[in-house]
Amino acid sequence: MRGYKWILVAVDYFTKWVEAKPLTQPTAQNVENFLWANIVCRYGVPMTIITDNGTLFANQRIHDFCGEHQINLKYASVWHPHTNGQAEAANKNILNILKKRLDGAKAHWPEELPGALWAYNTAPSEVTQESPFSLSFGIDAVIPVELEHLSPRIEAAASFEPEALQTWMEENDSSQRVDLDLLEQKRELATLKRLEHKRRVERYYNRKVNPRVFNQGDLVLKRRLLAGSNLGVPKLEPNWEGPYIVREVAGPNAYYLMTAEGIQIPRSWSGDDLKKFFA
């Protein structure tokens, strides 16, 4: 399993289900193969995909793939990973699980990745008390610890008499149908819990932050960042460049820019990296 240096991660926005694949090279071909084999062929065609601005995502090959399957391809604001916070949080959690499983054998992380994904996808969320597996398939997954310590459902399945097999199968089928009938209700409840948690976090955040708000047509300066780095520019060089014109408000704290000559700046930019320009 040598030669793997990258992990390509995809997260379902609602259930938080994670798919990941180790890569030897971060190329557009590998991304296309991952989207086809790990996403489309398993779960169907997604409506929208949000990625960062890396060249392995922002290229003609991925654009053509998404166009062919009518997928709405969107990019996170430049140098603002919070826009795609789902993937960033999943990356952090998976890395933490891998660190605990490896015990110093760092080179074997690709072998441990499936187990780390399984642990993440079957663990209940602190907010909803439901696991990604449960929200995806309507039932809780059987995990190894249940087999070791015989959970009630495992004990019930293992202790029936052979002649009662047909009765047990009918009861099991009926129970699973009930679980599937209640799945939409479970998802709606999880949605409400997440919205309430989001409001609490938002209220706490807004008490400490004064967001910068820009309108279409405003003149702004854009923070300069070095290519390939999230660090600032050298000390003796200016930290801001422009002015640019706010072409369109892309969403909360996200903006599309253009130059005074009307040339559009690629991607959206976070309001955290803009400030008003006063002539």
BALOBA-1460 file (C-alpha; in Angstrom, 3 decimals):
// residues 279
<rec num="1" residu="m" x="0.000" y="0.000" z="0.000"/>
<rec num="2" residu="r" x="2.922" y="2.322" z="-0.603"/>
<rec num="3" residu="g" x="2.763" y="5.465" z="-2.696"/>
<rec num="4" residu="y" x="-0.567" y="6.767" z="-1.356"/>
<rec num="5" residu="k" x="-0.274" y="10.343" z="-0.143"/>
<rec num="6" residu="w" x="-3.741" y="11.871" z="-0.597"/>
<rec num="7" residu="i" x="-7.318" y="11.134" z="0.437"/>
<rec num="8" residu="l" x="-10.216" y="12.199" z="-1.772"/>
<rec num="9" residu="v" x="-13.270" y="12.788" z="0.439"/>
<rec num="10" residu="a" x="-16.943" y="13.342" z="-0.413"/>
<rec num="11" residu="v" x="-19.650" y="14.102" z="2.172"/>
<rec num="12" residu="d" x="-23.417" y="13.982" z="1.754"/>
<rec num="13" residu="y" x="-24.731" y="17.316" z="3.008"/>
<rec num="14" residu="f" x="-27.787" y="15.904" z="4.815"/>
<rec num="15" residu="t" x="-26.865" y="12.483" z="6.224"/>
<rec num="16" residu="k" x="-23.124" y="13.326" z="6.656"/>
<rec num="17" residu="w" x="-22.311" y="9.975" z="4.997"/>
<rec num="18" residu="v" x="-18.649" y="9.976" z="3.942"/>
<rec num="19" residu="e" x="-17.004" y="8.308" z="0.962"/>
<rec num="20" residu="a" x="-13.212" y="8.441" z="0.687"/>
<rec num="21" residu="k" x="-10.495" y="6.932" z="-1.475"/>
<rec num="22" residu="p" x="-6.677" y="6.949" z="-1.138"/>
<rec num="23" residu="l" x="-4.823" y="8.394" z="-4.125"/>
<rec num="24" residu="t" x="-1.246" y="8.246" z="-5.328"/>
<rec num="25" residu="q" x="-1.747" y="11.342" z="-7.487"/>
<rec num="26" residu="p" x="-4.423" y="14.074" z="-7.213"/>
<rec num="27" residu="t" x="-5.493" y="14.168" z="-10.874"/>
<rec num="28" residu="a" x="-8.727" y="15.029" z="-12.682"/>
<rec num="29" residu="q" x="-8.897" y="11.449" z="-13.989"/>
<rec num="30" residu="n" x="-8.841" y="10.060" z="-10.438"/>
<rec num="31" residu="v" x="-11.536" y="12.522" z="-9.355"/>
<rec num="32" residu="e" x="-13.748" y="11.540" z="-12.298"/>
<rec num="33" residu="n" x="-13.271" y="7.832" z="-11.542"/>
<rec num="34" residu="f" x="-14.143" y="8.460" z="-7.881"/>
<rec num="35" residu="l" x="-17.289" y="10.418" z="-8.710"/>
<rec num="36" residu="w" x="-18.463" y="7.707" z="-11.096"/>
<rec num="37" residu="a" x="-17.600" y="4.580" z="-9.072"/>
<rec num="38" residu="n" x="-18.049" y="5.809" z="-5.485"/>
<rec num="39" residu="i" x="-20.895" y="8.294" z="-5.904"/>
<rec num="40" residu="v" x="-22.980" y="7.869" z="-9.060"/>
<rec num="41" residu="c" x="-22.871" y="4.061" z="-9.286"/>
<rec num="42" residu="r" x="-23.659" y="3.633" z="-5.571"/>
<rec num="43" residu="y" x="-26.125" y="6.393" z="-4.751"/>
<rec num="44" residu="g" x="-27.288" y="7.900" z="-8.031"/>
<rec num="45" residu="v" x="-26.555" y="11.243" z="-9.655"/>
<rec num="46" residu="p" x="-26.226" y="14.092" z="-7.121"/>
<rec num="47" residu="m" x="-27.956" y="17.405" z="-7.802"/>
<rec num="48" residu="t" x="-25.021" y="19.559" z="-6.682"/>
<rec num="49" residu="i" x="-21.321" y="19.083" z="-5.941"/>
<rec num="50" residu="i" x="-19.346" y="21.723" z="-4.009"/>
<rec num="51" residu="t" x="-15.544" y="21.537" z="-4.190"/>
<rec num="52" residu="d" x="-12.569" y="23.692" z="-3.373"/>
<rec num="53" residu="n" x="-10.654" y="25.523" z="-6.088"/>
<rec num="54" residu="g" x="-7.885" y="22.952" z="-6.588"/>
<rec num="55" residu="t" x="-6.854" y="22.231" z="-10.160"/>
<rec num="56" residu="l" x="-7.979" y="18.605" z="-9.842"/>
<rec num="57" residu="f" x="-11.581" y="19.917" z="-9.492"/>
<rec num="58" residu="a" x="-11.457" y="23.166" z="-11.472"/>
<rec num="59" residu="n" x="-10.716" y="21.754" z="-14.911"/>
<rec num="60" residu="q" x="-12.482" y="20.950" z="-18.168"/>
<rec num="61" residu="r" x="-12.645" y="17.198" z="-17.534"/>
<rec num="62" residu="i" x="-14.687" y="17.581" z="-14.323"/>
<rec num="63" residu="h" x="-16.804" y="20.290" z="-15.946"/>
<rec num="64" residu="d" x="-17.614" y="17.931" z="-18.820"/>
<rec num="65" residu="f" x="-18.411" y="15.037" z="-16.450"/>
<rec num="66" residu="c" x="-20.803" y="17.169" z="-14.404"/>
<rec num="67" residu="g" x="-22.350" y="18.653" z="-17.537"/>
<rec num="68" residu="e" x="-22.920" y="15.195" z="-19.023"/>
<rec num="69" residu="h" x="-24.751" y="14.055" z="-15.869"/>
<rec num="70" residu="q" x="-26.505" y="17.409" z="-15.294"/>
<rec num="71" residu="i" x="-24.722" y="17.965" z="-11.963"/>
<rec num="72" residu="n" x="-24.567" y="21.545" z="-10.695"/>
<rec num="73" residu="l" x="-20.842" y="22.055" z="-10.004"/>
<rec num="74" residu="k" x="-20.063" y="24.833" z="-7.519"/>
<rec num="75" residu="y" x="-16.815" y="26.074" z="-6.006"/>
<rec num="76" residu="a" x="-16.133" y="27.306" z="-2.494"/>
<rec num="77" residu="s" x="-15.030" y="30.910" z="-2.080"/>
<rec num="78" residu="v" x="-11.319" y="31.322" z="-2.759"/>
<rec num="79" residu="w" x="-9.145" y="30.861" z="0.350"/>
<rec num="80" residu="h" x="-12.234" y="30.350" z="2.479"/>
<rec num="81" residu="p" x="-12.555" y="26.649" z="3.399"/>
<rec num="82" residu="h" x="-15.481" y="27.368" z="5.749"/>
<rec num="83" residu="t" x="-17.676" y="27.592" z="2.638"/>
<rec num="84" residu="n" x="-17.235" y="23.841" z="2.260"/>
<rec num="85" residu="g" x="-17.199" y="23.128" z="5.979"/>
<rec num="86" residu="q" x="-18.804" y="19.688" z="5.642"/>
<rec num="87" residu="a" x="-15.795" y="18.245" z="3.823"/>
<rec num="88" residu="e" x="-13.326" y="20.067" z="6.078"/>
<rec num="89" residu="a" x="-14.982" y="18.660" z="9.206"/>
<rec num="90" residu="a" x="-15.069" y="15.143" z="7.716"/>
<rec num="91" residu="n" x="-11.371" y="15.401" z="6.814"/>
<rec num="92" residu="k" x="-10.508" y="16.345" z="10.399"/>
<rec num="93" residu="n" x="-12.602" y="13.550" z="11.916"/>
<rec num="94" residu="i" x="-11.266" y="10.853" z="9.579"/>
<rec num="95" residu="l" x="-7.660" y="11.926" z="10.233"/>
<rec num="96" residu="n" x="-8.283" y="11.794" z="13.985"/>
<rec num="97" residu="i" x="-9.704" y="8.268" z="13.689"/>
<rec num="98" residu="l" x="-6.758" y="7.145" z="11.545"/>
<rec num="99" residu="k" x="-4.244" y="8.524" z="14.045"/>
<rec num="100" residu="k" x="-5.844" y="6.498" z="16.838"/>
<rec num="101" residu="r" x="-5.911" y="3.303" z="14.760"/>
<rec num="102" residu="l" x="-2.362" y="3.476" z="13.387"/>
<rec num="103" residu="d" x="-0.318" y="3.595" z="16.614"/>
<rec num="104" residu="g" x="2.769" y="4.812" z="14.826"/>
<rec num="105" residu="a" x="2.445" y="2.623" z="11.701"/>
<rec num="106" residu="k" x="1.780" y="5.629" z="9.502"/>
<rec num="107" residu="a" x="2.504" y="3.864" z="6.213"/>
<rec num="108" residu="h" x="-0.480" y="1.550" z="6.677"/>
<rec num="109" residu="w" x="-3.132" y="4.278" z="6.704"/>
<rec num="110" residu="p" x="-4.705" y="3.175" z="3.359"/>
<rec num="111" residu="e" x="-5.439" y="-0.246" z="4.889"/>
<rec num="112" residu="e" x="-7.084" y="1.388" z="7.912"/>
<rec num="113" residu="l" x="-9.138" y="3.871" z="5.888"/>
<rec num="114" residu="p" x="-12.193" y="1.563" z="5.335"/>
<rec num="115" residu="g" x="-12.371" y="0.901" z="9.087"/>
<rec num="116" residu="a" x="-12.118" y="4.620" z="9.830"/>
<rec num="117" residu="l" x="-14.954" y="5.338" z="7.379"/>
<rec num="118" residu="w" x="-17.073" y="2.592" z="8.938"/>
<rec num="119" residu="a" x="-16.485" y="4.014" z="12.426"/>
<rec num="120" residu="y" x="-17.440" y="7.504" z="11.265"/>
<rec num="121" residu="n" x="-20.539" y="6.456" z="9.294"/>
<rec num="122" residu="t" x="-21.962" y="4.294" z="12.098"/>
<rec num="123" residu="a" x="-21.333" y="6.732" z="14.980"/>
<rec num="124" residu="p" x="-24.341" y="8.799" z="16.148"/>
<rec num="125" residu="s" x="-24.083" y="12.543" z="15.669"/>
<rec num="126" residu="e" x="-23.895" y="14.641" z="18.816"/>
<rec num="127" residu="v" x="-26.533" y="16.988" z="17.354"/>
<rec num="128" residu="t" x="-29.134" y="14.579" z="15.924"/>
<rec num="129" residu="q" x="-28.308" y="11.399" z="17.899"/>
<rec num="130" residu="e" x="-28.529" y="9.570" z="14.555"/>
<rec num="131" residu="s" x="-25.691" y="8.004" z="12.575"/>
<rec num="132" residu="p" x="-25.096" y="8.672" z="8.866"/>
<rec num="133" residu="f" x="-25.842" y="4.973" z="8.286"/>
<rec num="134" residu="s" x="-29.209" y="5.234" z="10.048"/>
<rec num="135" residu="l" x="-30.257" y="8.361" z="8.141"/>
<rec num="136" residu="s" x="-29.200" y="6.752" z="4.851"/>
<rec num="137" residu="f" x="-30.694" y="3.267" z="5.199"/>
<rec num="138" residu="g" x="-33.312" y="3.573" z="7.917"/>
<rec num="139" residu="i" x="-31.775" y="1.096" z="10.411"/>
<rec num="140" residu="d" x="-28.752" y="0.982" z="12.695"/>
<rec num="141" residu="a" x="-25.797" y="-0.995" z="11.419"/>
<rec num="142" residu="v" x="-24.670" y="-4.144" z="13.220"/>
<rec num="143" residu="i" x="-21.222" y="-3.313" z="14.579"/>
<rec num="144" residu="p" x="-18.569" y="-5.784" z="15.816"/>
<rec num="145" residu="v" x="-19.038" y="-4.895" z="19.492"/>
<rec num="146" residu="e" x="-22.655" y="-6.127" z="19.271"/>
<rec num="147" residu="l" x="-21.413" y="-9.541" z="18.171"/>
<rec num="148" residu="e" x="-18.868" y="-9.650" z="20.984"/>
<rec num="149" residu="h" x="-21.241" y="-8.665" z="23.779"/>
<rec num="150" residu="l" x="-24.530" y="-9.885" z="22.246"/>
<rec num="151" residu="s" x="-26.776" y="-6.868" z="22.012"/>
<rec num="152" residu="p" x="-30.535" y="-7.567" z="22.447"/>
<rec num="153" residu="r" x="-31.218" y="-7.775" z="18.727"/>
<rec num="154" residu="i" x="-28.257" y="-10.098" z="18.126"/>
<rec num="155" residu="e" x="-29.261" y="-12.278" z="21.049"/>
<rec num="156" residu="a" x="-32.840" y="-12.467" z="19.783"/>
<rec num="157" residu="a" x="-31.687" y="-13.423" z="16.300"/>
<rec num="158" residu="a" x="-29.325" y="-16.106" z="17.599"/>
<rec num="159" residu="s" x="-31.632" y="-17.765" z="20.134"/>
<rec num="160" residu="f" x="-34.744" y="-18.659" z="18.141"/>
<rec num="161" residu="e" x="-35.617" y="-22.307" z="17.494"/>
<rec num="162" residu="p" x="-35.063" y="-23.623" z="13.925"/>
<rec num="163" residu="e" x="-38.732" y="-24.533" z="13.600"/>
<rec num="164" residu="a" x="-39.630" y="-20.929" z="14.377"/>
<rec num="165" residu="l" x="-37.492" y="-19.593" z="11.530"/>
<rec num="166" residu="q" x="-40.455" y="-18.645" z="9.347"/>
<rec num="167" residu="t" x="-42.122" y="-16.738" z="12.184"/>
<rec num="168" residu="w" x="-38.881" y="-14.937" z="13.015"/>
<rec num="169" residu="m" x="-38.372" y="-13.954" z="9.369"/>
<rec num="170" residu="e" x="-41.892" y="-12.529" z="9.169"/>
<rec num="171" residu="e" x="-41.415" y="-10.540" z="12.370"/>
<rec num="172" residu="n" x="-38.051" y="-9.279" z="11.148"/>
<rec num="173" residu="d" x="-39.525" y="-8.220" z="7.792"/>
<rec num="174" residu="s" x="-42.353" y="-6.429" z="9.570"/>
<rec num="175" residu="s" x="-39.898" y="-4.631" z="11.847"/>
<rec num="176" residu="q" x="-37.797" y="-3.481" z="8.903"/>
<rec num="177" residu="r" x="-40.878" y="-2.177" z="7.086"/>
<rec num="178" residu="v" x="-41.762" y="-0.135" z="10.171"/>
<rec num="179" residu="d" x="-38.205" y="1.267" z="10.245"/>
<rec num="180" residu="l" x="-38.464" y="2.275" z="6.579"/>
<rec num="181" residu="d" x="-41.900" y="3.830" z="7.143"/>
<rec num="182" residu="l" x="-40.448" y="5.915" z="9.967"/>
<rec num="183" residu="l" x="-37.337" y="6.918" z="7.989"/>
<rec num="184" residu="e" x="-38.833" y="10.147" z="6.612"/>
<rec num="185" residu="q" x="-39.988" y="11.113" z="10.096"/>
<rec num="186" residu="k" x="-36.508" y="10.369" z="11.445"/>
<rec num="187" residu="r" x="-34.949" y="12.548" z="8.740"/>
<rec num="188" residu="e" x="-37.360" y="15.412" z="9.395"/>
<rec num="189" residu="l" x="-36.560" y="15.290" z="13.114"/>
<rec num="190" residu="a" x="-32.823" y="15.271" z="12.358"/>
<rec num="191" residu="t" x="-33.330" y="18.308" z="10.102"/>
<rec num="192" residu="l" x="-35.104" y="20.224" z="12.869"/>
<rec num="193" residu="k" x="-32.379" y="19.383" z="15.384"/>
<rec num="194" residu="r" x="-29.670" y="20.554" z="12.971"/>
<rec num="195" residu="l" x="-31.514" y="23.811" z="12.239"/>
<rec num="196" residu="e" x="-31.859" y="24.536" z="15.947"/>
<rec num="197" residu="h" x="-28.168" y="23.747" z="16.531"/>
<rec num="198" residu="k" x="-27.227" y="25.959" z="13.583"/>
<rec num="199" residu="r" x="-29.271" y="28.846" z="15.020"/>
<rec num="200" residu="r" x="-27.573" y="28.504" z="18.415"/>
<rec num="201" residu="v" x="-24.110" y="28.503" z="16.853"/>
<rec num="202" residu="e" x="-25.067" y="31.427" z="14.617"/>
<rec num="203" residu="r" x="-26.332" y="33.490" z="17.558"/>
<rec num="204" residu="y" x="-23.138" y="32.785" z="19.509"/>
<rec num="205" residu="y" x="-20.977" y="33.678" z="16.498"/>
<rec num="206" residu="n" x="-22.879" y="36.875" z="15.637"/>
<rec num="207" residu="r" x="-22.428" y="38.221" z="19.161"/>
<rec num="208" residu="k" x="-18.683" y="38.397" z="18.571"/>
<rec num="209" residu="v" x="-18.418" y="39.249" z="14.866"/>
<rec num="210" residu="n" x="-19.351" y="42.300" z="12.845"/>
<rec num="211" residu="p" x="-19.646" y="40.943" z="9.289"/>
<rec num="212" residu="r" x="-18.655" y="43.086" z="6.340"/>
<rec num="213" residu="v" x="-21.590" y="43.624" z="4.003"/>
<rec num="214" residu="f" x="-21.088" y="44.760" z="0.410"/>
<rec num="215" residu="n" x="-23.616" y="45.608" z="-2.270"/>
<rec num="216" residu="q" x="-23.548" y="45.204" z="-6.023"/>
<rec num="217" residu="g" x="-21.462" y="47.986" z="-7.541"/>
<rec num="218" residu="d" x="-19.353" y="48.667" z="-4.435"/>
<rec num="219" residu="l" x="-15.642" y="49.306" z="-4.884"/>
<rec num="220" residu="v" x="-13.562" y="46.897" z="-2.802"/>
<rec num="221" residu="l" x="-9.983" y="45.823" z="-2.212"/>
<rec num="222" residu="k" x="-9.140" y="42.115" z="-2.242"/>
<rec num="223" residu="r" x="-6.649" y="40.497" z="0.095"/>
<rec num="224" residu="r" x="-3.520" y="39.304" z="-1.696"/>
<rec num="225" residu="l" x="-2.565" y="35.677" z="-1.136"/>
<rec num="226" residu="l" x="0.370" y="33.717" z="-2.446"/>
<rec num="227" residu="a" x="-0.475" y="31.000" z="-4.953"/>
<rec num="228" residu="g" x="-0.362" y="27.580" z="-3.316"/>
<rec num="229" residu="s" x="-0.373" y="29.038" z="0.198"/>
<rec num="230" residu="n" x="-2.895" y="30.428" z="2.659"/>
<rec num="231" residu="l" x="-0.241" y="32.749" z="4.054"/>
<rec num="232" residu="g" x="-0.011" y="36.432" z="3.368"/>
<rec num="233" residu="v" x="2.391" y="38.168" z="1.016"/>
<rec num="234" residu="p" x="5.952" y="39.194" z="2.024"/>
<rec num="235" residu="k" x="6.128" y="41.991" z="4.605"/>
<rec num="236" residu="l" x="7.279" y="44.759" z="2.254"/>
<rec num="237" residu="e" x="4.598" y="44.095" z="-0.362"/>
<rec num="238" residu="p" x="1.030" y="45.453" z="-0.136"/>
<rec num="239" residu="n" x="-1.516" y="43.170" z="1.517"/>
<rec num="240" residu="w" x="-4.427" y="44.359" z="-0.630"/>
<rec num="241" residu="e" x="-4.965" y="44.783" z="-4.341"/>
<rec num="242" residu="g" x="-7.608" y="46.489" z="-6.458"/>
<rec num="243" residu="p" x="-9.924" y="48.235" z="-6.551"/>
<rec num="244" residu="y" x="-12.472" y="45.761" z="-7.876"/>
<rec num="245" residu="i" x="-16.211" y="46.112" z="-8.383"/>
<rec num="246" residu="v" x="-18.722" y="43.826" z="-6.671"/>
<rec num="247" residu="r" x="-20.382" y="42.259" z="-9.722"/>
<rec num="248" residu="e" x="-22.893" y="40.100" z="-7.869"/>
<rec num="249" residu="v" x="-23.756" y="38.978" z="-4.340"/>
<rec num="250" residu="a" x="-23.251" y="35.192" z="-4.530"/>
<rec num="251" residu="g" x="-24.705" y="34.468" z="-1.086"/>
<rec num="252" residu="p" x="-24.141" y="35.267" z="2.579"/>
<rec num="253" residu="n" x="-20.653" y="36.790" z="2.843"/>
<rec num="254" residu="a" x="-19.725" y="35.651" z="-0.712"/>
<rec num="255" residu="y" x="-19.236" y="37.913" z="-3.719"/>
<rec num="256" residu="y" x="-18.323" y="37.836" z="-7.407"/>
<rec num="257" residu="l" x="-15.885" y="40.540" z="-8.518"/>
<rec num="258" residu="m" x="-14.806" y="42.227" z="-11.719"/>
<rec num="259" residu="t" x="-12.231" y="44.821" z="-12.707"/>
<rec num="260" residu="a" x="-13.042" y="48.383" z="-13.712"/>
<rec num="261" residu="e" x="-12.664" y="47.239" z="-17.342"/>
<rec num="262" residu="g" x="-15.430" y="44.647" z="-16.848"/>
<rec num="263" residu="i" x="-13.160" y="41.579" z="-16.702"/>
<rec num="264" residu="q" x="-14.767" y="39.015" z="-14.386"/>
<rec num="265" residu="i" x="-12.623" y="37.547" z="-11.586"/>
<rec num="266" residu="p" x="-12.982" y="33.730" z="-11.391"/>
<rec num="267" residu="r" x="-14.751" y="32.173" z="-8.401"/>
<rec num="268" residu="s" x="-16.533" y="33.839" z="-5.522"/>
<rec num="269" residu="w" x="-14.669" y="35.635" z="-2.747"/>
<rec num="270" residu="s" x="-15.423" y="35.702" z="0.948"/>
<rec num="271" residu="g" x="-16.294" y="39.029" z="2.550"/>
<rec num="272" residu="d" x="-13.583" y="38.254" z="5.113"/>
<rec num="273" residu="d" x="-11.004" y="38.833" z="2.361"/>
<rec num="274" residu="l" x="-12.525" y="42.090" z="1.090"/>
<rec num="275" residu="k" x="-12.686" y="45.639" z="2.390"/>
<rec num="276" residu="k" x="-14.296" y="48.779" z="1.032"/>
<rec num="277" residu="f" x="-12.261" y="51.078" z="-1.194"/>
<rec num="278" residu="f" x="-12.712" y="54.800" z="-0.680"/>
<rec num="279" residu="a" x="-11.638" y="56.940" z="-3.636"/>
